[in-house]
Amino acid sequence: MSSRHALVFGATGHIGRWLVRELLQQGVTVTAAVRTEDSFHRLAGWLAGHDANGTAAQVLVDFSAGDLGLDPTSDTCRSVTEVHNVAGAFAFGMTAEAAYAANVTSAERVVRFAAKLPALIRLVHLSGYRVGGQDPAEVPWDDSRRAKDYKRLGAYEGSKVESDAVVQATARSLGVRFTMVNPATVIGDSVNGESGQVVGLAASVLELFRGKLPVLPGNERTFVPVVTADYLASFMALVPTTPEAENASYWVLDDATPPLPELLGMLGEHLNVRVPRLKIPSALLKKLPAKLTGADPETLSFLSDDGYPTADAVALAEAGGLRHPPVETALKRWADYLVAAVPAAREGRVASM
């Protein structure tokens, strides 16, 4: 039996469930911090159908409470050796207040709780590839900076930027050893494409399938990288056992991801749907009204030519025997799952033909 005991916040979400499954398959004791009994029962049922090695225990968490409603000295918590925080809100159109509560306040409370765990070895926090690497010395943000950045980036991305800095600053001040994991767009499982998320790039794939994507966004340099859910879960399960990952940040994405127009074109051909011929550069797309483009303004900052510092993450993964699955195969399996699993996708396609 493993001496590891993982407490997972956000265990019932798209990423959390794959992480819990991976930890269980490695023989790690897992406790899922869930909001309701019903959500835990759904997780347990999902794990039972996905070849998990046993199931997780549960504790009920209250993110509105300063102490999360948890006792760090309880029989369950005092043996926890690692905390994985994949909780938060991935949504566009939130108010600044809602985004701050979901992605900043809750993350800080997780760090403060982790600091009280007597057996803790590592806190692993899920950040993001566009927001990682913030300067903890700039915490706390004042109200004017928060208002400016949340308006410029959108409430979701702004709150994730602030959260990245707050988690690092709080962990350092409390002596909590941490690892920041900055993933790209998380697509489905590499084996069967399964995904529980239909925002962001997934929404574009579904619009393409429905025949409602008028143009291909970006150009041959527009890079919206992806990572499969199971690879990310394996990476997150690996870092608590790796000494060099202490107080480090890792960008986890597949550098072989095709440029965005090529990616969408490839998936359109695979799904046997019409692929738009016209491409609109990202800079122009950002200037056009949302009514014309059909794009949520908050998603447009992701249409970037930027590259990301992946070398350390690749080296750590390969040392642990972990390699990305073939990206085009994974993307096609994900697209197949999306259009089969979302009834509205097929209904929309029929209606548009």
PyMOL commands that set and color helices and strands:
alter all, ss='L'
color gray80, all
select helices_A, chain A and resi 14-25+37-48+77-79+96-114+136-138+143-153+155-174+201-210+229-241+243-245+260-271+282-287+290-293+297-302+311-319+327-341+343-352
alter helices_A, ss='H'
color red, helices_A
select strands_A, chain A and resi 5-9+29-34+57-60+82-85+122-126+178-183+185-187+216-217+226-228+248-252+279-280
alter strands_A, ss='S'
color yellow, strands_A
deselect
rebuild
show_as cartoon
